[in-house]
């Protein structure tokens, strides 16, 4: 009996070690991470945890922040201004954020402090109903201040965050790592929305929304804690070059296709934000959807994005980012065109599934195309220019959307947004999609194998030592 127990213990230990090794590689991005150093794998695990916590908080805020303000008495125009001013923070914070990233010795420091303040600003929204303000309009303005301040802080640390990720994730593995990370983040968003919606209905209004934002705050603090554990090599700060932006703007004269891409992206963002802030507001205000139903429809979009990441990721590698963005860009205008005909909450599900699936491909292709069209020299400045035009377009679209919703109703709002998106997609197909992408060498990742060898004598049950053998991984091309 003692021999049998020793045998079982040995085999279970070997299987557990093999399972643990697989889990460690999965949380670092996949099997390909076996070729990285232990320090890099540890940082990638913490980065994955950071993404999971951040996605949980962002999913709650994206679904219920505007509905919370609506419950406190906000008008459609004020909802539009909330989105407009938040999007306006993107171009306003880009330049100071880039300077902050350039002057620090560690990108992590330029991320943690603004990120912590951004999370703590949610306390203002949680305690907003208790502010000593008698006028509901003034109360909404206070809430708007907290939301805009949070948006500015998030955009402020974005350049340093992007640069740090470029240091941590190897170039040849970024697609696989971020694909795995995005899928896990989407799954986390799906499950949290399934839980938070019924919780809000059970607690009631507005206390249910306050509890939901409190959960988002805790998830955000967890993301900051995980991000603080990233291990980053120290570097000297980048010296400031006088007149760098004037030199960059002069250089744009030779980047006509990139400028056209940015202008089209600005038109697309303008049209997208005309309706973007009002899809959920329409469900609550016109269709009388409950918080649980809002959570389910948002979860459906997150669920559809999971296969979208895989399918369009493969299509992006095979047919190119231009092909994927043209296909998804021509399909996405169907969502706002049909949204105004929803009469029952359940009718939003097929549109949310289509939206989540297509937006997964569009965002993936747009990011890859941005990297393709920007030169390696001074790329942060080109990305900042792109983000500035996108932010201005989003801000203008939200203002117009709020005015249209207040003065002409949701039907006109959705049709104008659909027409603008279709126009931008046709411009993209005409100006950008017809050019050939550069040929890049294929990267084949090694596939490590895990074996647990079980060596024992069945007749005598005399086990030998079980050996866990992890094959060596050859370096990738």
C-alpha positions in Angstrom: 0.0 0.0 0.0 2.9 2.3 0.8 4.4 1.6 -2.6 1.1 2.3 -4.3 0.8 5.6 -2.5 4.4 6.6 -3.4 3.7 5.7 -7.0 0.5 7.7 -7.2 2.2 10.7 -5.5 5.1 10.6 -8.0 2.9 10.4 -11.1 0.5 13.1 -9.9 3.5 15.4 -9.0 4.9 14.9 -12.5 1.6 15.7 -14.2 1.1 18.7 -12.0 4.6 20.0 -12.9 3.8 19.6 -16.6 0.4 21.4 -16.2 2.1 24.2 -14.2 4.7 24.6 -16.9 1.9 24.9 -19.5 0.0 27.4 -17.4 3.1 29.6 -16.9 3.7 29.7 -20.7 0.0 30.4 -21.4 -0.1 33.4 -19.0 3.0 34.7 -20.6 1.3 34.7 -24.0 1.7 31.1 -25.3 4.2 28.3 -26.0 6.4 30.7 -27.9 7.3 32.4 -24.6 9.5 29.5 -23.7 12.3 31.1 -25.7 12.2 34.3 -23.6 14.1 35.0 -20.4 12.4 34.3 -17.1 12.3 38.0 -16.3 10.6 38.8 -19.6 8.0 36.0 -19.1 7.3 37.3 -15.5 6.7 40.8 -16.9 4.4 39.5 -19.6 2.4 37.6 -17.0 1.9 40.8 -15.0 1.0 42.7 -18.1 -1.7 40.1 -18.8 -3.1 40.5 -15.3 -3.0 44.2 -15.8 -5.1 43.8 -19.0 -7.6 41.5 -17.3 -8.2 43.9 -14.4 -8.3 47.0 -16.7 -10.8 45.3 -19.1 -13.1 44.4 -16.2 -13.3 48.0 -15.1 -13.5 49.5 -18.6 -16.3 47.1 -19.5 -18.4 48.3 -16.6 -17.8 52.0 -17.3 -18.4 51.7 -21.0 -21.7 50.0 -20.5 -23.1 52.0 -17.5 -21.4 55.4 -17.1 -23.8 57.3 -19.5 -26.8 55.4 -18.2 -25.8 56.4 -14.7 -25.8 60.1 -15.7 -29.1 59.7 -17.5 -30.6 58.3 -14.3 -29.3 61.4 -12.5 -31.1 63.7 -14.9 -28.7 64.3 -17.8 -30.2 65.2 -21.2 -29.2 63.8 -24.5 -27.2 66.9 -25.3 -25.3 66.6 -22.1 -24.5 63.0 -22.8 -23.1 64.1 -26.1 -20.9 66.8 -24.4 -19.6 64.1 -22.0 -18.4 62.0 -24.9 -17.1 65.1 -26.9 -15.0 66.5 -24.1 -13.7 63.1 -23.1 -12.6 62.5 -26.7 -11.1 66.0 -26.9 -8.6 65.0 -24.2 -7.0 62.7 -26.7 -5.2 65.4 -28.8 -4.8 67.7 -25.8 -3.0 65.1 -23.7 -0.9 63.6 -26.5 1.9 66.2 -26.5 2.4 66.6 -22.7 2.2 62.8 -22.5 4.9 62.3 -25.1 7.1 64.8 -23.2 6.5 63.1 -19.9 7.5 59.8 -21.5 10.6 61.3 -23.0 11.9 62.9 -19.8 11.5 59.9 -17.4 14.1 57.3 -16.9 11.5 54.6 -16.5 8.3 54.5 -18.6 6.6 52.7 -15.7 6.8 55.7 -13.5 5.1 57.9 -16.1 2.2 55.4 -16.2 1.6 54.4 -12.6 1.0 57.9 -11.1 -1.5 59.2 -13.8 -3.2 55.8 -13.9 -3.7 55.8 -10.1 -5.2 59.3 -10.2 -7.4 58.3 -13.1 -8.8 55.4 -11.1 -9.3 57.5 -7.9 -11.3 60.0 -9.9 -14.1 57.4 -10.0 -14.7 58.3 -6.4 -16.2 61.5 -7.6 -18.7 59.6 -9.7 -19.5 57.2 -6.9 -20.4 60.0 -4.4 -21.9 62.3 -7.0 -25.5 62.0 -5.7 -24.3 63.2 -2.3 -22.8 66.5 -3.5 -24.4 69.5 -1.9 -25.9 70.8 -5.2 -29.6 71.5 -5.6 -29.6 72.1 -9.3 -29.6 68.7 -11.3 -27.9 70.4 -14.2 -25.0 71.6 -12.0 -24.7 68.1 -10.6 -24.2 66.7 -14.1 -21.6 69.4 -14.8 -19.7 68.2 -11.7 -19.9 64.6 -13.0 -18.7 65.8 -16.4 -15.6 67.3 -14.7 -14.7 64.0 -13.1 -15.1 62.1 -16.3 -13.1 64.6 -18.4 -10.3 64.7 -15.8 -10.1 60.9 -15.9 -10.0 60.9 -19.7 -7.2 63.4 -19.7 -5.1 61.3 -17.2 -5.7 58.1 -19.3 -4.5 59.8 -22.4 -1.6 61.4 -20.5 0.1 58.0 -19.7 -0.8 56.4 -23.1 2.5 57.3 -24.9 4.6 55.9 -22.0 2.4 52.8 -21.8 2.7 52.2 -25.5 6.5 52.7 -25.5 6.9 50.3 -22.5 4.9 47.6 -24.2 7.2 48.0 -27.2 10.1 47.3 -25.0 8.6 44.3 -23.2 7.0 42.4 -26.0 9.4 41.1 -28.7 8.7 42.3 -32.2 8.3 38.8 -33.7 5.8 37.8 -31.0 3.6 40.9 -30.6 0.8 39.5 -32.8 0.5 36.3 -30.9 0.9 37.9 -27.4 -1.6 40.6 -28.0 -4.0 38.2 -29.7 -4.0 36.0 -26.6 -4.2 39.0 -24.3 -7.1 40.5 -26.1 -9.1 37.2 -26.2 -8.7 36.8 -22.4 -9.6 40.4 -21.8 -12.7 40.0 -24.0 -13.7 36.9 -22.1 -13.3 38.7 -18.8 -15.5 41.6 -20.0 -18.1 39.1 -21.1 -18.5 37.5 -17.7 -18.4 40.7 -15.7 -21.2 42.2 -17.7 -23.3 39.1 -17.1 -22.9 39.7 -13.4 -23.0 43.5 -13.0 -26.3 44.1 -14.9 -28.5 41.9 -12.6 -26.7 43.4 -9.6 -27.7 46.9 -10.6 -31.3 45.8 -11.1 -31.3 44.1 -7.7 -29.9 47.1 -5.8 -31.9 49.7 -7.7 -31.2 53.2 -9.1 -28.9 55.1 -8.6 -27.3 53.0 -5.9 -26.8 50.0 -8.2 -24.8 52.2 -10.6 -22.7 53.5 -7.7 -21.9 49.9 -6.6 -21.0 49.1 -10.2 -18.6 52.0 -10.5 -17.1 51.0 -7.2 -16.3 47.6 -8.6 -14.7 49.3 -11.6 -12.6 51.3 -9.2 -11.4 48.2 -7.4 -10.6 46.5 -10.8 -8.6 49.6 -11.9 -6.6 49.6 -8.7 -5.8 46.0 -9.3 -4.6 46.9 -12.8 -2.3 49.6 -11.3 -0.9 47.0 -8.8 -0.2 44.5 -11.5 1.4 47.1 -13.8 3.7 48.2 -11.0 5.3 44.7 -11.0 6.6 45.0 -14.5 10.4 44.9 -14.7 11.8 47.6 -16.9 15.5 48.4 -17.6 16.5 51.9 -16.7 17.3 54.2 -19.6 18.6 57.8 -19.9 15.9 60.4 -20.7 15.6 61.5 -24.2 17.1 65.0 -24.7 14.7 67.7 -25.8 15.3 68.9 -29.4 14.1 72.5 -30.1 11.7 72.8 -33.0 11.1 69.0 -33.3 7.4 69.4 -34.0 8.0 72.0 -36.7 10.5 69.7 -38.4 8.0 66.9 -38.1 5.2 68.9 -39.8 7.5 69.8 -42.6 8.3 66.1 -43.1 4.6 65.3 -43.5 4.7 66.9 -47.0 6.4 63.7 -48.2 3.9 61.4 -46.5 0.8 62.1 -48.5 -0.7 58.6 -48.1 -0.2 58.7 -44.4 -1.9 62.1 -44.2 -4.8 60.8 -46.3 -5.1 57.8 -44.0 -5.3 60.1 -41.0 -7.9 62.4 -42.6 -10.1 59.4 -43.5 -9.7 58.1 -39.9 -10.8 61.4 -38.6 -13.9 61.3 -40.9 -14.6 57.8 -39.7 -14.2 58.7 -36.1 -16.5 61.7 -36.6 -19.2 59.6 -38.0 -18.7 56.8 -35.5 -19.1 59.1 -32.5 -22.3 60.7 -33.8 -24.1 57.5 -32.7 -21.5 55.8 -30.5 -22.5 57.3 -27.2 -26.3 56.7 -27.8 -26.7 53.0 -28.6 -27.1 52.1 -25.0 -29.0 55.3 -24.2 -31.5 54.5 -26.9 -32.1 51.0 -25.4 -32.7 52.5 -21.9 -34.5 55.7 -23.0 -36.7 54.4 -25.9 -36.9 50.6 -25.6 -37.0 50.5 -21.8 -34.2 47.9 -21.5 -33.2 47.0 -17.9 -29.6 47.2 -16.6 -29.4 43.4 -16.9 -30.5 43.5 -20.5 -27.9 46.3 -21.2 -25.2 44.1 -19.7 -26.3 41.1 -21.8 -26.2 43.0 -25.1 -22.8 44.5 -24.2 -21.6 41.0 -23.3 -22.8 39.7 -26.6 -20.6 42.2 -28.4 -17.6 41.1 -26.3 -18.4 37.4 -27.0 -18.5 38.0 -30.8 -15.2 39.7 -30.7 -13.4 36.5 -29.5 -13.8 34.6 -32.8 -13.3 37.9 -34.6 -9.8 38.2 -33.2 -8.9 34.8 -34.4 -10.5 34.9 -37.8 -9.5 38.4 -38.8 -6.0 37.9 -37.4 -5.5 35.1 -39.8 -7.0 37.1 -42.7 -4.8 40.0 -41.8 -1.7 37.9 -42.2 -2.9 36.3 -45.4 -4.7 39.1 -47.2 -3.3 42.2 -45.5 -4.6 44.9 -43.2 -6.0 46.9 -46.1 -8.3 44.0 -47.2 -9.6 43.4 -43.7 -10.3 47.1 -42.9 -12.1 47.6 -46.3 -14.3 44.5 -45.6 -15.2 45.4 -42.0 -15.5 49.1 -42.8 -18.1 48.5 -45.4 -20.1 46.1 -43.1 -20.1 48.2 -39.9 -22.5 51.0 -41.2 -25.2 48.3 -41.2 -25.3 48.5 -37.4 -26.4 52.1 -36.9 -28.6 51.9 -40.0 -30.7 49.1 -38.4 -30.4 50.2 -34.7 -33.2 52.7 -34.9 -35.7 50.0 -35.9 -35.2 48.1 -32.6 -38.6 47.9 -30.8 -37.8 45.1 -28.2 -34.5 44.8 -26.2 -33.8 41.3 -27.6 -33.6 42.7 -31.1 -30.3 44.4 -30.2 -28.5 41.0 -29.8 -27.9 40.2 -33.5 -26.7 43.7 -34.2 -24.4 43.6 -31.2 -23.0 40.2 -32.4 -22.4 41.7 -35.8 -20.8 44.8 -34.3 -18.5 43.0 -31.9 -17.3 40.6 -34.7 -16.7 43.3 -37.3 -15.1 45.8 -34.9 -12.6 43.2 -33.7 -11.3 42.9 -37.3 -11.5 46.7 -38.0 -9.5 47.7 -34.9 -6.9 45.0 -35.5 -6.4 46.0 -39.1 -6.4 49.8 -38.4 -3.6 49.3 -35.8 -1.5 47.2 -38.1 -2.1 49.6 -41.0 -1.0 52.5 -38.8 2.3 50.7 -38.0 2.7 49.9 -41.7 2.2 53.5 -42.9 4.4 55.2 -40.3 8.1 55.3 -40.7 10.3 53.8 -37.9 12.1 57.1 -37.5 10.0 59.4 -35.2 7.1 57.0 -35.2 5.7 58.4 -31.8 5.2 61.8 -33.5 3.3 60.2 -36.4 1.1 58.2 -34.1 0.4 61.4 -32.0 -0.6 63.2 -35.2 -2.9 60.4 -36.1 -4.4 60.3 -32.6 -4.9 64.0 -32.6 -7.0 63.9 -35.8 -9.0 60.9 -34.5 -9.7 62.7 -31.2 -10.9 65.8 -32.9 -13.2 63.8 -35.1 -14.6 61.9 -32.2 -15.2 65.1 -30.2 -17.0 66.9 -33.1 -19.1 63.8 -33.8 -20.3 63.5 -30.2 -21.3 67.2 -30.2 -23.3 66.8 -33.4 -24.8 63.5 -32.2 -26.0 65.1 -29.0 -27.7 67.9 -30.9 -29.3 65.5 -33.4 -30.6 63.3 -30.6 -32.1 66.3 -28.8 -33.6 68.1 -31.8 -34.4 65.4 -34.4 -34.5 62.1 -32.5 -32.6 58.9 -32.6 -33.7 57.8 -36.0 -32.0 60.7 -37.8 -29.0 60.3 -35.6 -28.4 56.7 -36.6 -28.9 57.3 -40.3 -26.5 60.2 -40.3 -23.9 58.1 -38.5 -24.4 55.2 -41.0 -24.0 57.5 -44.0 -20.9 59.1 -42.6 -19.3 55.7 -41.9 -20.1 54.4 -45.4 -18.6 57.6 -46.9 -15.4 57.1 -44.9 -15.2 53.4 -45.8 -15.6 54.2 -49.5 -12.9 56.9 -49.3 -10.6 54.3 -47.6 -11.3 51.8 -50.4 -10.6 54.3 -53.1 -7.5 56.1 -51.6 -5.8 53.5 -49.3 -6.9 50.0 -50.0 -5.7 50.0 -53.6 -2.0 50.2 -52.6 0.0 47.1 -52.1 1.4 46.4 -48.7 5.1 45.7 -48.2 6.2 42.1 -48.2 7.2 40.9 -44.8 9.0 37.6 -44.0 7.0 35.0 -42.3 7.7 34.2 -38.7 7.4 30.6 -37.6 7.2 30.1 -33.9 8.7 27.0 -32.3 6.2 24.6 -30.8 7.6 23.2 -27.5 6.4 19.8 -26.5 5.7 18.6 -23.0 6.0 15.0 -22.0 5.6 13.1 -18.8 7.4 9.8 -18.9 5.9 7.1 -16.7 8.4 4.3 -16.0 7.3 1.6 -13.7 7.0 -2.2 -13.5 3.3 -3.2 -13.7 4.0 -6.7 -12.2 5.6 -5.5 -9.1 4.3 -1.9 -8.8 7.8 -0.7 -8.1 7.8 2.8 -9.6 10.9 4.4 -10.9 11.3 8.2 -10.8 8.8 9.9 -13.1 10.7 12.4 -15.2 9.2 15.5 -16.6 11.0 16.3 -19.8 10.6 19.7 -21.4 12.2 19.8 -24.7 14.6 22.6 -25.5 13.2 25.3 -27.8 15.3 26.4 -30.7 15.6 30.1 -31.5 13.0 31.5 -33.9 13.9 32.9 -37.3 
